[in-house]
Amino acid sequence: RGEPRGGSLARAFFCVGISVDASGAPAPKLLLRRSFAAGGTSNASDDQLVTVAFEKHFCFPEYVPGNLTSLMPETHARPSTYTFALTESDGSQTIGFCRRFLPPGDHARYPIVTCVLSKLPWFTFFWGALEPLDAHVWPLARPALFDTSGARPESTNPAMPPDAHVTRYLTELFERSAPPPRAEVAASTPWHPPGTAFPQRVSLYAPDDGATSSRVAAVAARGVRFAPLLRGKFTDVQCCVALFAALLFERRVIVVGADAASASRAAHAAAALIAPFEWQHIFLPSLPHAFLEVCTAPMPFLVGVHAAHAAALDRMPKEEVFRVNLDTGEYTYFPADLDALPSKPRRALEQKLEFQVRGSSRIDDAAVARAFRVFLSTVVSSYRKHVVPETSERPVPRNALVADGVWLDQNAFEATAATRRTKMMLGNLRGTRLYEVFVRGRLAAIARDPNQAGFLGARLGSS
């Protein structure tokens, strides 16, 4: 997971605007595209991803085909950033990092979205790479936006001019392999002539992957922020804890927000709550109209939905879901999930979250990540005592989790739980995909090195 495809830091860049047809109906239009496959050649799979992202309207998830008001011109709007995710046939995901801004002008106009596709979950890095482009993409994109002839090939496949300043900047930045953690990645800014006072290059830094420092700090380093779940309309940390429980027990989760930025950021924050477990099911931080049917699926999912689609969601037949509205603070949850969380660790977790909500001027993302990991470590870390080699005289149960010659005695693990609710939580985790994947990974690590630290490694106490 998280490895760039084809050796390139990013897979592709593209730009989408809004055109208006003769009837006055607005619709997204692909304006620019560029792939970054190794060696500078075009890659069919990367090109296909751009096509899917554009045609399914991931850059404008609020858009409804044929609706005259789903996209509206604006006079003033601050740039915003958000993400979407595309799942490929092998199950891997590519993330789309979007930046939405208004082109120059003092009249009402439609926004432009620039987007970079990458396997790497480096939020701060890619949004930082897109930020300098606002003023320089528009001159390239404008001719394609207002070309209505459809006669030129670039009307449907608008490749970027190879000698353009923006193209040179993007190629220098992204047509390279992923750097090591904390390494500098620099690219020149050719739109600034040498000898002027303007910066001659942009410097970005690869986030820390947690291998050489605190693993909880890696969450904040990549750019995951927990403020969408702990600020705004939310004054009760129970919502965040209930969301945490719903994800641990693999419920269906819908996060609704008034814009693509709030919904997608909250969805990523939600997925980060359960680390070092990883969400193993459908994950769509920005769900466009074409994919709303996902919310009727019987399997677990975690999706972010634009508030413009809330009414359509209400009309759909859905099984039980955990739903939270970021704009109103309303949420529905499963009381049984909260009841399964051990009382003492849960109170400690809630106290730490209360401090972040009420006792601090800003959310400390590393502290929030640490609070949830300490909770999980308190409940789950003693599994290490119940790892058994297959060579022992104890028979391996048919449904045991086994990896590389060792297995977890889940029955003994649950039987020795400190409290009734701890036992209940371990029982609820049994059978979930995220627990199975995590345990098998830890068993494999223990088989390689029997002295391996337990649940979170030796750094938990110092994180």
N, C-alpha and C positions, 0 to 999 in steps of 0.2 A: 504494500500500500504506500502511496505517496511518491512513487518513483516516476520521473518524467519518461514519457514514451519517446523512443527514437533517439535518446541521448540529449534532447533539447530541453532547456529550462522551461519553455512554454511551447505549446503545440500550435497555437494560431492566435491571430488578432483580427477583429472585425469591428465594423461600425454600422449602426442602424439608426435611421432617422424616421420621420413620419411624413408621408406624402398624402395629398388630398386629391381624390378623383373628381370627375366632372359633377358627381352628385353631392360633393361636399363631405363624403365619408373619409375619415382619416384611416390610414393603415401603415404598419411598419414597412420600411423598405431598406434592403441591404445596400449600403453605400460603398464600403471598402472591405477588403479581406486580404489576409496575408498569412501563410503557414510558415512554420519554423522547423521543418523536418531537418534531420541531420544532413549536412552537406548542401543545404540550401535548396534541395529539390522539393517539389510538391508531393505531399503525402495524401493518398486517396482517403484514408480513414480520418485524417485531420480535416480535410476539406468536407467530408461528410458530416462531421460533428458541427462545423460552422453552419452547414445547410440546415441541419436539424434544429440547432439553437435558434436560427432565424425563422424558419418556417413554422415552428411551434410557439414562437413569440416569447421565449424565455427572457429576452431583454426588456420587454414590455408586458409583464405578467398580468397587468390589469386589463389588457386589450381584449375586447370581445368583437369578433368579426361581425360587421353589419351594424354595430352599435355606434351611433353618431357622437355619443358623449363619453365613451370609455376612455378616449384620449382627448385631452383638452389643451389648447395653447395656454401659455403662461407668460406673464410680464416679468415677474421676478421669481426666482427659485434658486436656492443654494444647491451646489453640486451634492449628489448623494451616491453612496456606494452600496452594493449588494451582490449577492452571489446566486448561482443556480448550480445544479449538479446533473450530469448526464451519465447514465449507466450503460456500459458497453456489453457486448455479447459474452465477454469473459467474466462479467461481474464487477470489473473495476470501474471506478468513477473518475470522471474529469470534471473539474470545477470551472465554472465561468465567473470571472471577476469583472463586475460591471461598474462603470462610472457614468452617471447621468448628469448632464449639464445643459444649460440653455446656450444656443449659439449667440453671437454678438447681435445687438439690437436693442431698441427701447420700446418695441411694440410687442404685442402678444405673439408668441412663436412656440413651436413644438420643440421638445427637448431632443438631444442627441445622446446616444449611448455608445460608448466605446467598451470593448470587452476583450479580455485575454483568456485563453483556455489553457489550463495546466493541470497536471496530476498532483502538483504540490499544494498543500493547504496553507499557503503563505499569504494570509490576508493583507497584513500591513505592507508586505513587500510588493505585491502586484498592484494594490491600490496606489502605492507610492509611485510605481512606474507609470501608471496612467495619468496621474495628476498633471504633469507638465504639458500634456498633449492637448488640453482643451482648446487653446487658441490656435493651434497649428493643424489640427485635424479638419476643422471647418472649411478652410479653403480647398482642401482635397475632396471633401465630401459634398460640398454644395453643388457642383455641376451634376453629380449623379442624382442628387435629391430632386433637382428640378428638370431632369431629362425625362420627358414623357413619351419620347418617340418609340422606345423599345427596339430601335433598329440596331443599335450598337451592341456588340457582345458584352461590353462592360455593364450594360443595363441589368443583366442577370448574373454576371460573374465579375464584379467590379474589383479587379486586382489593383493593388496599390502601385503607383509609379515607382519603379526601382530606384530612381535617382532622387526621390523626394526626401526632404529632411526627416519627416516622420518615419519613413521606411528605413532610412539609415539608422536612426535611433533605435527603433524596435529590433532590427536585425542584430545590431551590436549587443543589445541587451539580452535578447532571448534565444538567439541561435548559438547557444553554448550549453555545455552540460551543467547540471546542478552543482553549485559550489558546496564546499564543506560548511558545517555550522559556523555562524558568525563571520563568515568571509565577506569581504566587500565585493560588490558587483557594480561596476561603473560603466556608464555609456556617455559618449559625448553628446552635446546638444547643438547640432549643426545649424539650428536656426539663429543662434547667437554668434555673430561674427567675432573672430579672434581680436583681442585688443580692446574690447568693450568691457564695461563693468559688470555685464551679465555673466552668470555662471556658465562655464564652458563644459560642464559635465554634471550628470546626476549620479550620486552615490547611494546605493542601497545595500542592505546587509541581510544575508541569509539568517533566518531565525535559528536559535539554539534548539536542537532536537532533544535536549534533555539527557544526552549520553554523558556530557561532561559537567553538568550542573544539576540543579533541582529539576526533577521531572515535572513538578507542578508549574514551575516557571516557564516551561516550554509552551504551555497553553497560552499564557499572556504574550510570549515572544512571537508566536505565529499570528497574533492579532485577534484571538477570540475574546470578546468582551461580554461580561455578564450583566451590564447595566440594563439591557432590554428586559431582563427577567426580575430585576430588583429595584428598578426606579420607575418613574412615570406614574401610572395609575395604581401600581401595586404597593400596598401598604402592609400587607400580611405575608410574611415569608412562608406561610403554609402552602401557598400556591406553588412556590418554587420547590418545596420539599415534596409536595404531591406530584408535581411533574417529574421529579427525580425518581420517585417510586414507580410511577407509570412506565417510565422508560426501562427501569431495572426489570420490571415484570413483563416487558414487551407488549404494552398496550398499543392501541391506535391513537396517535397524537396529532392534533391540528392546532397550529399557532396562527391566529388571524391578526393582521396588522394593517394600518391605514395606508401603508406604502410598502414597496418592495424591500426597502432598506430595513425597516423595523422587523418585518416578518422573517426575512432570511437571517438576519443577525441573531434574532431570538432562537431560531431553529438550530443554528450552529452552537449557540451557547447551551441550549438544552442537550445536544449530543455530547458536549464537553463535560456536563455534570457527572456522567457515569464513568469517566476515565478512572482507572485503566481499562475498564470494559469498553468495548466498541460496539456501536449500533450496527447490527448485522442485516437489517431489513431495508425496506424502501425508505430512501432519504431524499427529499426534494425540498430544499430550503425556499425555493420560489416555484410555486405551482401555477403555471399558466392555465388559462381557461380550457385549453384542449385536453388537459390532463385531470380535470376535476373529478372524473370518474374514479381516480385512484382512491378517493375518500370513501368509496363504497366497498373497497376491497376487504375481504375477511381476514387477511393476514396483517401483522404489525406494520405500521408505517409512522414516519415522522415527517410532516410536511408544513411548510409555511405558505399561507394563502392570503392574497390581497383582500382587504376588506370589501372591495367592490364585488367580490364573488360570494360574500356571506349569505345573501338571500338565495342564490343558486344552491349553495351548500345545504341550506335549511330544507330545500325541497327534495333533496336526494335521499333515497333510502340508505341508511347507514346503521351498522352495528354499533355497539357501545364505543364511544370515543372519549378521550380526554381532550377537551377543547378549551383554549384560553384565548381571550380577546385582549390584545395589548392596549387597545384604545379605551376600553371601558373598565378593565380590571376584572371582568367577569370570567369565571371558569367553572367547568364541571369536572369532577374527579371521582375516583373510586375510593370510598372510605376504607374498604378492606385493605387496600394497598398501604395506606398510612398506618392502619392498625398492625400491619405485619412488620413495621420498622421498630427495632428495639428502642425502648423508651429513653433510657439514659443517653445513648449516643445520639438519638434524635434530638433531645433537648439541647445537648451540647452543640449540635449542628445549627439548630434554630437560633441559639444565642449568638453564635458567630455571624450568622446572616443578619440578625437584628442589628448588630454593631455596624455592619456594612451599610444597612439601609438608613439607620437613624443616627449612628454615632460617628460617621465619617463623611467628609465633604465629597469624596469620590469613591467609587468602587475599586477596591484593590483586587484585581482579577486573580493574581496568584494566590491571595489569601482565600478567596472563594473556592478556587480549585482545590486548595489544600484542605479546606474544611470538609468537602465532600469525600476526598480521598481518605482523610482520617476516619470518617464515619465508616467507609467500606473496609478499611484496614482493621478497625476495631471488631467488625462483625465477621470478616471472612479470612483474615490473615492466618488464623490457626489451622487452616487446611493443611499446612505443611506437615503437621504432626500425623496426618492420616494418609500420607503418600506411602505406598507399599510396592516393593519390587515384585515383579511377576515370578521371580525365582523363589519367593517365600512359600511356606506350606499353606498359606491362606488361599482358597480358591478365588478366582476373579469373577465377580458377579457378571451376568450376561450384559447388563446395561451400564457397567462401570465405564468411567472415562479413563482411557488408556492411551499412553504415548511413549514410544521408545523404551518399552520394558518396565514402565512403572505405571501405577494406577492409583486413583483416589478412592478411598473407602468413604463414600458419601454418607452411608448409613451411620458409621461411627462418628463422622464429622458432625452430623446433625444431633446424634444422641448425646454428645458431650457439649452441646451448646450451653452457654452460660445462663440463658433465660428462655422462657417460653417463646417470647417474640423473636429472639434470635433464631431459635429453631424454626419458627414459622417462616422467617425471611429466607433462611437457607432452603427450606422446602419449596418456597415459591421460585427461588432461583433455579432449582433443579429442573432440568428440561428446557430451560431457555437457551437459545442459540448463543447469546452473548456470553453466558456463563460457561458453556461448553467450549467455545473457542478460546476463552481466557484460560481455563484450566488446562486444556490440552497444550497450550503454549507454555504454561508454567511447568507442566510435567516434562515437556521436552527439554526445557532449560535445566531442570533438576537432573534429568538423565545425563545431560552433557557434563554437568558439574554439580555433584551432590552437595557442595558447600554453598550453592546458590542461595541468596537471601530470599525471604518469603515474598509476601504479596506484592509489596511495592519496592522492594530492594532496600538496601541499607540507608538510602538517603531520606526516608520518610521523616525521621526525627529531626533532620537538619533542614528540611525543605521550608 
